[in-house]
Amino acid sequence: MNRRDFLQNSLGLAGYLGCSRLPGFASDKEGFFRIKPDSQGYKLFDSRGNVFYSLGLNHFDQAALLRENPDDVWFTRYSNSKEKWLKEGVRKDMLDWGFNTVGWTADAVVGTHDVRYHSDEFEFEDYQAIGLPYCHRLPFAEIHHYDSEHRWPDFFSEGFEDWCDYVARLQCVRFRDDPKLIGYFYADCPAWIHTRGEAAWKGPIMDPKDAATPSGEKELHRIATQYYRVTHEAIRRYDPNHLILGDRYDAWRPWTPVVFKAAAPYIDVYSIQCFGEPERVRDRLLEMGTHFNKPMLLADTGAQHFCECSGTYEHDVGHYKKLLKVLDQLPTNIGMHFCGSYIKNGVRAYGLKNRNDEVISPLASELHSLNQSFLKRMYN
């Protein structure tokens, strides 16, 4: 389905226009990222009013460089300074590779059969050191499908509302005037009707069998509406300016339009995590997009393959090229964020650089030309 067919055969654009004054949308104040419909679907505009396609890189964690030896690269090249690493390492590489957005910054740092931990997201000062457009996650609820540590919160409780207010006050007050911030993410792969092995002890937020019944759909809609309403109101209390990117739904895990419908009045973008062959990614996102009335961000995807000769995972250049070719076939797509990682660690089995801060991915040498050609095409 191309963009013209989408607009003629779905309620995508009409739904967007019909919801344009609902509370999920950021204010029309100039100087911040905005989304607007056009004859082709949707376009994202930067703080200066220029068309902007968010071509991002995900997963940054300096811990892979940290060693006890003072002769190692963290001390000799970056003087034991995170700010220097961000300015002289991360920023330089992103510009050299042709990426224009800092995506989801947390990286997997512990992963076993029963537990999975991620590094902390960047803070306000970290993004300023890099100096590029960025997205930021607000930790309202640890409802990721791999979370093994927390029980599901009661979204109707006073405590949950107080926590969301605290998170928004602590972070959004600082971020609200930054024109480089695109918007806020919530949870990674929320476990509405599914979960993974690490979290099997608590199950999903709602059993998928229950969610498939009329009464279950109604209850799930009620629960999800409360979650998205409370988080939205917390943000808007302190930041009327930036887009709400919401949860990053896992396209290959069980999902339900009920949750998408509940989220619609309280978010600006549907963020999707989808890996696989580019044609399958395109087809899956087109399928999911029939349930959306807003733009879509491909917030996490990759181009990895297992190399038998080395016994490790590597980025596949051909896969990445195909991925870029199918993205403009998604009528609602406003960006793609690539699952790097920036530095390969012991948990994330692939990366663009190694623990000695050396480029190791065969894709890296082609990224600049590929990304620049792609962005030129998307801006025309």
C-alpha positions as CSV (number, residue, x, y, z in Angstrom):
1,M,0.0,0.0,0.0
2,N,1.4,3.4,-1.0
3,R,0.7,6.7,0.7
4,R,-2.0,7.7,-1.7
5,D,-3.8,4.4,-1.3
6,F,-3.6,4.7,2.4
7,L,-5.2,8.1,2.5
8,Q,-7.9,7.0,0.2
9,N,-8.7,3.8,1.9
10,S,-8.3,4.5,5.6
11,L,-9.3,7.0,8.2
12,G,-5.7,7.8,9.0
13,L,-5.6,11.5,7.9
14,A,-9.2,12.1,8.8
15,G,-8.6,10.6,12.2
16,Y,-5.6,12.8,12.7
17,L,-7.6,16.0,11.8
18,G,-10.5,14.9,14.0
19,C,-8.2,14.4,17.0
20,S,-6.0,17.5,16.4
21,R,-7.5,19.4,19.4
22,L,-7.6,16.5,21.8
23,P,-5.4,16.7,24.9
24,G,-2.7,14.4,23.6
25,F,-1.3,16.9,21.2
26,A,1.3,19.4,22.1
27,S,0.5,23.1,21.9
28,D,1.0,25.0,18.6
29,K,3.7,27.2,20.2
30,E,6.5,27.8,17.7
31,G,10.1,26.7,18.5
32,F,9.4,23.0,19.1
33,F,9.1,19.8,17.0
34,R,5.7,19.4,15.4
35,I,3.8,16.9,13.3
36,K,1.5,18.1,10.4
37,P,-0.5,16.2,7.8
38,D,0.1,16.7,4.2
39,S,-1.0,15.1,0.9
40,Q,1.5,12.3,1.4
41,G,0.6,11.4,5.0
42,Y,2.5,13.1,7.8
43,K,5.7,15.1,8.2
44,L,7.7,16.0,11.3
45,F,9.0,19.5,11.5
46,D,11.9,20.7,13.7
47,S,11.9,23.7,16.0
48,R,12.8,26.0,13.1
49,G,9.9,24.8,10.9
50,N,12.0,22.6,8.6
51,V,10.9,19.1,7.6
52,F,12.7,16.6,9.7
53,Y,12.9,12.8,9.4
54,S,14.1,11.3,12.7
55,L,16.9,9.0,11.8
56,G,18.2,7.9,15.2
57,L,20.7,5.7,16.9
58,N,19.7,3.7,20.0
59,H,21.6,2.3,23.0
60,F,24.5,4.2,24.5
61,D,26.4,3.1,27.6
62,Q,29.9,4.2,28.6
63,A,30.3,1.4,31.1
64,A,31.6,-0.9,28.3
65,L,34.7,1.4,28.2
66,L,35.3,1.5,31.9
67,R,38.2,-0.6,33.2
68,E,40.3,-0.6,36.3
69,N,43.4,0.1,34.2
70,P,44.2,3.9,34.0
71,D,45.9,3.3,30.6
72,D,42.6,2.3,29.0
73,V,40.7,4.4,26.6
74,W,38.2,5.9,29.1
75,F,41.1,7.6,30.9
76,T,43.5,8.3,28.1
77,R,41.0,9.5,25.4
78,Y,38.2,10.9,27.5
79,S,40.0,11.9,30.8
80,N,37.4,10.0,32.9
81,S,34.8,12.5,31.7
82,K,31.3,11.5,30.5
83,E,30.8,15.0,29.0
84,K,34.0,14.6,27.0
85,W,33.0,11.2,25.8
86,L,29.6,12.5,24.7
87,K,31.0,15.5,22.9
88,E,34.2,14.0,21.3
89,G,33.0,10.4,20.9
90,V,29.2,10.1,20.6
91,R,28.5,13.4,18.9
92,K,31.4,13.0,16.4
93,D,30.4,9.5,15.5
94,M,26.7,10.2,15.0
95,L,27.6,13.1,12.7
96,D,30.1,11.0,10.8
97,W,27.5,8.2,10.4
98,G,24.7,10.5,9.3
99,F,22.3,10.1,12.2
100,N,20.4,13.1,13.3
101,T,18.6,11.9,16.5
102,V,19.6,10.4,19.8
103,G,16.9,7.7,20.3
104,W,16.4,5.4,23.2
105,T,19.6,5.7,25.2
106,A,19.4,2.8,27.7
107,D,21.2,-0.3,26.8
108,A,20.9,-3.9,28.0
109,V,23.7,-4.5,30.5
110,V,22.6,-7.7,32.3
111,G,20.6,-10.5,30.7
112,T,20.1,-14.0,32.0
113,H,17.3,-16.5,32.0
114,D,15.6,-14.8,34.9
115,V,16.6,-11.2,34.9
116,R,17.3,-8.3,32.5
117,Y,18.6,-4.9,33.5
118,H,19.2,-1.8,31.4
119,S,21.5,1.2,31.9
120,D,20.1,4.5,33.0
121,E,18.7,6.9,30.4
122,F,20.7,10.0,29.6
123,E,20.0,13.1,31.7
124,F,19.3,16.7,30.5
125,E,23.0,17.6,30.6
126,D,24.0,14.6,28.6
127,Y,21.8,15.5,25.7
128,Q,23.1,19.1,25.8
129,A,26.7,17.8,25.5
130,I,25.7,15.9,22.4
131,G,23.8,18.8,21.0
132,L,21.5,16.9,18.6
133,P,17.8,16.3,18.5
134,Y,16.7,13.6,20.9
135,C,14.0,11.6,22.5
136,H,13.8,11.0,26.3
137,R,12.1,8.3,28.3
138,L,10.0,9.1,31.4
139,P,10.0,6.2,33.9
140,F,6.3,6.3,34.8
141,A,5.8,2.6,35.0
142,E,8.2,-0.4,34.6
143,I,5.7,-2.4,32.5
144,H,8.2,-3.7,30.0
145,H,7.6,-7.3,29.1
146,Y,11.0,-8.3,30.3
147,D,10.8,-6.6,33.7
148,S,11.2,-9.2,36.5
149,E,11.5,-6.9,39.5
150,H,8.3,-4.9,39.8
151,R,4.7,-5.9,40.2
152,W,2.2,-4.1,37.9
153,P,1.2,-0.8,39.4
154,D,-2.4,0.1,40.2
155,F,-3.0,2.9,37.7
156,F,-6.1,4.0,39.6
157,S,-4.3,4.5,42.9
158,E,-3.4,7.9,44.4
159,G,0.2,6.7,44.7
160,F,0.5,6.1,41.0
161,E,-0.8,9.6,40.2
162,D,1.6,11.1,42.8
163,W,4.6,9.2,41.3
164,C,3.7,10.3,37.7
165,D,3.5,13.9,39.0
166,Y,6.9,13.6,40.7
167,V,8.6,12.1,37.6
168,A,7.1,14.9,35.3
169,R,8.0,17.6,37.8
170,L,11.5,16.3,38.3
171,Q,12.3,16.0,34.6
172,C,9.8,17.9,32.4
173,V,10.4,21.2,34.1
174,R,14.0,21.0,33.0
175,F,13.2,19.7,29.5
176,R,10.2,21.8,28.6
177,D,12.0,24.7,26.9
178,D,14.6,22.7,25.0
179,P,14.0,23.0,21.2
180,K,16.2,19.9,20.6
181,L,13.8,17.5,22.4
182,I,11.5,15.8,20.0
183,G,9.3,14.1,22.7
184,Y,8.9,11.7,25.5
185,F,8.8,7.9,25.5
186,Y,7.2,5.8,28.2
187,A,7.7,2.0,28.5
188,D,9.6,-0.4,26.3
189,C,7.4,-3.2,25.0
190,P,4.6,-2.8,27.5
191,A,3.1,-6.1,28.7
192,W,-0.6,-5.4,28.2
193,I,-1.6,-8.9,27.0
194,H,1.8,-10.7,26.9
195,T,5.0,-11.1,28.8
196,R,8.4,-12.9,28.6
197,G,10.1,-15.6,30.6
198,E,11.8,-13.2,33.0
199,A,8.4,-11.8,34.0
200,A,6.4,-15.1,33.8
201,W,5.8,-15.0,37.6
202,K,3.5,-12.1,37.3
203,G,2.0,-12.6,33.9
204,P,0.7,-9.8,31.6
205,I,-1.4,-6.9,32.8
206,M,-4.4,-8.7,31.5
207,D,-4.7,-12.3,30.4
208,P,-5.1,-12.4,26.6
209,K,-8.0,-14.9,26.9
210,D,-9.8,-12.4,29.1
211,A,-8.9,-9.5,26.9
212,A,-10.5,-11.3,23.9
213,T,-14.0,-11.2,25.5
214,P,-16.3,-8.2,25.3
215,S,-16.2,-7.6,29.0
216,G,-12.4,-8.0,29.0
217,E,-12.0,-5.6,26.1
218,K,-14.1,-3.0,28.0
219,E,-12.0,-3.5,31.2
220,L,-8.7,-3.3,29.4
221,H,-9.8,-0.1,27.7
222,R,-10.7,1.3,31.1
223,I,-7.3,0.4,32.6
224,A,-5.3,1.6,29.6
225,T,-7.2,4.8,29.4
226,Q,-6.4,5.5,33.0
227,Y,-2.7,4.9,32.5
228,Y,-2.5,7.1,29.4
229,R,-4.6,9.8,31.0
230,V,-2.6,10.0,34.2
231,T,0.7,10.1,32.4
232,H,-0.4,12.6,29.9
233,E,-1.8,15.0,32.5
234,A,1.4,14.7,34.5
235,I,3.5,15.8,31.5
236,R,1.1,18.6,30.4
237,R,1.1,20.0,33.9
238,Y,4.8,20.9,33.5
239,D,5.5,20.7,29.8
240,P,2.9,21.9,27.2
241,N,5.5,22.0,24.4
242,H,6.8,18.6,23.4
243,L,5.4,15.6,21.6
244,I,4.3,12.5,23.6
245,L,5.7,9.5,21.9
246,G,4.2,7.1,24.4
247,D,5.0,3.4,24.8
248,R,7.2,1.5,22.3
249,Y,4.9,-1.4,21.3
250,D,6.5,-4.7,20.3
251,A,5.1,-5.5,16.8
252,W,5.8,-9.2,17.0
253,R,4.3,-9.8,20.4
254,P,0.5,-10.1,21.0
255,W,-1.1,-6.7,20.8
256,T,-4.6,-5.4,20.7
257,P,-6.3,-2.4,19.0
258,V,-8.1,-1.8,22.3
259,V,-4.9,-0.4,23.9
260,F,-4.2,1.7,20.8
261,K,-7.6,3.2,20.9
262,A,-7.3,4.0,24.6
263,A,-4.0,5.8,24.0
264,A,-5.1,7.9,21.1
265,P,-6.4,11.0,22.9
266,Y,-3.3,11.2,25.0
267,I,-0.3,10.7,22.7
268,D,0.9,12.4,19.5
269,V,2.7,9.4,17.9
270,Y,2.5,5.6,18.0
271,S,6.0,4.2,18.6
272,I,6.7,0.7,17.4
273,Q,9.6,-1.7,17.9
274,C,9.8,-4.1,14.9
275,F,12.7,-6.3,13.8
276,G,13.0,-8.7,10.9
277,E,13.4,-8.7,7.1
278,P,12.6,-5.2,5.8
279,E,9.6,-6.4,3.7
280,R,8.1,-8.1,6.8
281,V,8.7,-5.0,8.9
282,R,6.9,-2.9,6.3
283,D,4.0,-5.2,6.0
284,R,3.6,-5.5,9.8
285,L,3.7,-1.8,10.3
286,L,1.1,-1.3,7.6
287,E,-1.1,-3.8,9.3
288,M,-0.8,-2.1,12.7
289,G,-1.2,1.3,11.0
290,T,-4.8,0.5,10.0
291,H,-5.6,0.8,13.7
292,F,-3.9,4.1,14.2
293,N,-5.2,7.7,13.7
294,K,-1.8,9.3,14.2
295,P,1.7,9.1,12.8
296,M,4.0,6.2,13.5
297,L,7.7,6.2,14.6
298,L,9.7,3.0,14.0
299,A,11.4,3.5,17.3
300,D,13.6,0.4,17.4
301,T,14.7,-1.8,14.5
302,G,17.9,-3.5,13.4
303,A,19.9,-5.2,10.6
304,Q,21.7,-8.0,12.5
305,H,22.8,-11.4,11.3
306,F,24.8,-14.2,12.8
307,C,28.2,-14.6,11.3
308,E,29.2,-18.3,11.5
309,C,32.8,-17.5,10.6
310,S,33.3,-15.4,13.7
311,G,30.5,-16.9,15.9
312,T,29.2,-13.4,16.6
313,Y,26.4,-11.1,15.5
314,E,27.2,-8.3,13.0
315,H,25.3,-5.6,11.2
316,D,24.2,-6.6,7.7
317,V,24.9,-3.9,5.1
318,G,22.4,-5.3,2.6
319,H,19.7,-5.6,5.2
320,Y,20.2,-1.9,6.2
321,K,20.0,-0.8,2.5
322,K,16.7,-2.7,2.1
323,L,15.4,-1.2,5.3
324,L,15.9,2.3,4.1
325,K,14.2,1.5,0.8
326,V,11.0,0.3,2.3
327,L,10.6,3.1,4.9
328,D,9.0,5.6,2.4
329,Q,6.3,3.0,1.7
330,L,4.9,3.6,5.2
331,P,2.4,6.4,4.8
332,T,2.4,7.4,8.4
333,N,6.2,7.0,9.2
334,I,8.1,10.0,10.6
335,G,11.3,8.3,11.7
336,M,13.5,5.2,12.2
337,H,15.7,4.6,15.2
338,F,18.4,2.0,14.6
339,C,19.3,-0.6,17.3
340,G,23.1,0.1,17.4
341,S,24.3,-0.5,19.9
342,Y,26.8,2.3,20.0
343,I,29.3,0.1,21.8
344,K,29.0,-3.7,21.8
345,N,28.9,-5.2,25.3
346,G,28.6,-8.6,26.8
347,V,24.8,-8.6,26.7
348,R,24.0,-6.7,23.5
349,A,25.8,-9.1,21.1
350,Y,26.3,-6.5,18.4
351,G,27.5,-2.9,18.1
352,L,29.2,-0.3,15.9
353,K,32.2,0.0,18.2
354,N,34.0,-2.3,20.6
355,R,35.2,-1.9,24.2
356,N,38.4,-0.3,22.9
357,D,36.4,2.4,21.2
358,E,37.2,1.0,17.8
359,V,34.7,0.8,14.9
360,I,34.0,-2.9,14.3
361,S,30.9,-2.9,12.2
362,P,31.3,-3.3,8.4
363,L,28.2,-1.1,8.1
364,A,29.8,1.9,9.8
365,S,31.9,2.8,6.7
366,E,28.8,3.1,4.6
367,L,26.4,4.7,7.1
368,H,27.1,8.3,6.1
369,S,26.4,7.9,2.4
370,L,23.4,5.6,3.0
371,N,21.8,7.8,5.6
372,Q,22.5,11.1,3.7
373,S,21.0,9.7,0.5
374,F,18.0,8.4,2.3
375,L,17.3,11.7,4.1
376,K,17.7,13.6,0.9
377,R,15.0,11.4,-0.6
378,M,12.7,11.7,2.4
379,Y,13.0,15.5,2.4
380,N,12.1,15.8,-1.3
